[in-house]
Amino acid sequence: MVDLTDAERNDYFAEVNQVAKALHKLFSPDKINYGAYGDGGSHLHFHLVPKYEGEFEWGTPFAMNPGEKFLADDAAYEKIAADLRAELGL
């Protein structure tokens, strides 16, 4: 984060916000958890995790791999990816 210029940081967070808005539109979460991790690598990335009141981990930070929920098949994952790409204009 500290290696980014002000313009790069602002552009980065504008994109994070764009993805968050797309997640809200497509999945109607009650909130989104944002996580930035970098101990194991030299790149910057964020996790955006839709959260729903009353469901697993509500009111707590999200686990990286809780093994709690999986989709039925690869086609279900591709549908989510396609919907996100369409919403983001990619």
C-alpha positions in Angstrom: 0.0 0.0 0.0 2.8 2.4 0.9 4.4 1.9 -2.5 1.4 3.2 -4.4 1.2 6.8 -5.5 -1.8 8.8 -4.3 -3.4 8.4 -7.8 -2.8 4.6 -7.8 -4.2 4.2 -4.3 -7.3 6.2 -5.2 -7.8 4.3 -8.4 -7.4 1.0 -6.5 -10.0 1.9 -3.9 -12.4 3.2 -6.6 -12.2 -0.3 -8.2 -12.7 -2.0 -4.8 -15.8 0.2 -4.3 -17.0 -0.7 -7.8 -16.8 -4.4 -7.0 -18.5 -3.9 -3.6 -21.4 -2.1 -5.4 -21.7 -5.0 -7.9 -21.8 -7.5 -5.0 -24.5 -5.5 -3.3 -26.6 -5.3 -6.5 -26.2 -9.0 -7.4 -26.4 -10.6 -3.9 -28.1 -8.1 -1.6 -25.9 -8.8 1.4 -26.6 -7.0 4.7 -22.9 -5.9 4.7 -19.6 -6.7 3.1 -16.4 -7.5 5.1 -13.3 -6.2 3.5 -10.0 -7.9 4.2 -6.4 -7.0 3.1 -3.7 -9.6 3.6 -0.2 -9.7 2.5 2.1 -11.6 4.9 2.7 -14.4 2.4 3.3 -12.4 -0.8 4.4 -9.1 -2.3 1.2 -8.1 -3.9 -1.9 -6.1 -2.8 -5.3 -7.6 -2.9 -8.6 -7.4 -1.0 -11.2 -10.0 -0.1 -14.8 -8.7 -0.3 -17.1 -11.1 1.5 -20.8 -10.6 1.4 -22.4 -11.2 4.9 -26.0 -11.9 5.8 -27.5 -11.3 9.2 -28.1 -14.5 11.1 -25.9 -16.6 8.9 -22.4 -18.1 9.5 -19.9 -15.7 10.9 -22.3 -12.7 11.2 -20.8 -10.1 13.4 -17.3 -11.6 13.2 -14.4 -11.4 10.8 -14.6 -14.0 8.0 -12.5 -17.1 7.9 -10.4 -17.6 4.9 -11.4 -21.2 4.3 -14.2 -22.2 6.6 -15.4 -25.1 4.6 -18.9 -23.9 5.4 -20.5 -23.4 1.9 -19.8 -24.8 -1.5 -21.8 -24.4 -4.7 -23.3 -27.4 -6.5 -20.8 -27.6 -9.4 -18.4 -25.6 -11.6 -21.2 -24.2 -13.6 -22.6 -22.4 -10.5 -19.3 -20.8 -9.9 -19.0 -19.7 -13.5 -22.5 -18.2 -13.4 -21.4 -16.0 -10.4 -18.2 -15.0 -12.2 -20.2 -14.2 -15.4 -22.7 -12.1 -13.5 -19.9 -10.2 -11.8 -18.1 -9.6 -15.1 -21.3 -8.4 -16.7 -22.1 -6.1 -13.8 -18.6 -4.7 -14.0 -18.6 -4.3 -17.7 -15.7 -6.7 -18.3 
